Amino acid sequence: MAVIFQLWAECKDIKSLNSLKAHFDGLEYTLLNGRNLRFSTSITEIPTSGLIVESFQLGKGRGIENLNDALEATEVGMFFYSCLRNAPEFRFASVGWDVENQYIANDLSECVNNLEDGRKIWNGFECVINNELYEKLGSPIQLWKFSDGYWWSKFRGETYDPLFSDDQKELRDLCEQLLPNNFDRSHNG
């Protein structure tokens, strides 16, 4: 199964969803390294009605395997979020790898924890939500103003884990030598 970098967005109705799709249709972007990307847009009904914007040209379809993948995905993430700043009305949007399979707007209450003083705190899931969802979720702290009528958790960029990537064999071999149990998945107490 391919892992695709994408933007997932939900709207209040199909008319708004079609307007948002039109905003992203034909989208192209040239990365800082000169590589040109084209994005496809589609409306899906699974797991709920939403818009998917994605580029199959980004990465090899398995996520971040090297530093370049992390840099390119981070740049595309910044571009997607910048496009959302002047997008037609939406309820919820997220950017990342296979984001349409992570959360839908109706599940966002799972991203909020209660503090002892009664305040709500956001758990760090990166997304943008509209004012209505923000208030429905209890106005959680650690969400910041994104644009007029929207809040977000800010974009941290994609991460590159050299010990778990395909491009750092020498480093991984050294880790296995110096820290022999580092890659062991068993829990031997």
N, C-alpha and C positions, 0 to 999 in steps of 0.2 A: 504494500500500500504506500503510495506516495504521500509525502508530507509537503504541503504547499504553503508558502508565505502568502498571506491574504489579509484583506480587510473584510470584516463581517459587520453588517449594520441592520438594525431593525427600525421600522417606522410604525406610526399609529394606524395606518391603513394602506391599502394597495396603491391609491393615488399618490401618496407621499413616497412610497417605495419606488414607483415608476419615475417620479421626479428625481429621486436620489440616483437611480440607475442612469438616467439621462445625464446627470452631472458627471458621472464617472465613465460613460461610454466613450470609446476612442482614446482613452488616456494613454499617454506615452511619457517616458521619462528617460533622460540621459544621466547615468551615474557619473560621479566625479572622475571615475576611471575611464570615461568615454563610452562605456557600454550602453547601448540603447535597449530599453525594455518596453514592451507593449503589454497592456493589461486587458484581461477579459472580464466582462461583467455578466452576472446571471442572477436571476431571482430564483430562489428555491423555497420549497415548502417544508423542508426537513432540516432541522428539527422543528422549525417554525418558519413563518414567512420572513425572508430576509434577503439581503443583497450580499453577494460575494464578489469581491474584486481581487483578482489574483494574477500572478505572473508565473508561468511555467518555466520561464527562462532564468529564474532566480534559484541558485543552488542546483543540486542534482536530484531534488525530490525526496531527500531524506533528512532535511534540516541542516544545521550548522556542523560542517565537518572540518572547517579550517578558518583561519583568521579572515580570509577574503570573504567567505560566506557571511560571517558576522558583520563585517563592515558594509557589505552590500545590503543585507537585510535591514540593518540599522538605518541606512540611508533611505531605503524604500519606506520603512516605517515612518520616518520623519516626513517624507513626501506625502504619504497617505494621510497622516494627521493634519498636515498643512492644507490638504484638499478638503478635509472635513470642516475647517474653520469657516469656509464660505459656502458650504454645502446647503442644499435645501433641508428642511426640517427632518430630524430623525430622533428616535428615542434613545438608542444605545448603539455604540460602535466599538469595535476592538480590532487591533492589528497584531498579527503574529503568525506563528506556524499552526495551521489547522484550527484557527480560532472559532470557526462555526461549530466545532465539536466541543468547545470548552464550556461556555455559558451562554444562555439566552437571557433576555431581559427579565423574564419571570423567575429566573433562578438567582438573580443578583443578591437577594437577601442572604444567601450563603456567603457572600463576600463581606458581610458586616458582622462585627462582634460588638458586644455590649461591654462598656467599661463600668467599673464600680460606681462612678458618679452619675451614671445614667446616659452619658454621651455614647454615641456610636462611633466606631472606628472602622475604616476601610482596611481590608486585609492585604492590599497590594496588587490585586488583579488589575492589569493595565487596560483602561477603557475610557470612553467618554459617555456620559449620561446626560439626559436633559433635566431641566429643573424639576419636572413632575416626578421623575424617578428618584432624583436626589432627595426631594422632600419625603416621598413615600418610604425611602430607606432610612429616614431619620436624620437627614443632613449629616452624614458621617464625616468626621474629621479625616484628614489626610486625603481629601479630594480638594482640588484647587480649581479656580475659575479657568475655563478653557476658552470660552468666547461667550457672547451674550446669550444667556439661556442654557449654558452647558457647563458641566463640571468634568474633571478628569483626574486620573491618578498619576499623571505625567508619564512620559515615555523614557525608559531607562536605556533603551537600545538592546540589541541582541548580544548574548554572551558566547564566548568561545572558551571551551574547556579543553585545553591542549592534551591533558592526560586521557581524555575520552574521545579524541578525534582520530581521524585516519591519517593525518599528515605528520605526526610526531612520534614515529616509531622509536627513535633513539631515546627520546625523553621517557616514553612509556617503558621501554626496556630498563632504563636506569631506575625508574620508580619501582618496577618489579624487583630489582636487585636491592634497593635501599629500603623499600617498604613492602615486603613480600605479601602481606595480607591486604593491601590497599584495594585490590580489585576482587577480593573474595566476597561473594554475596551471601555466604552462610552466616547464621547468627548462632555462634557457639557460646554465648553468654560469657 
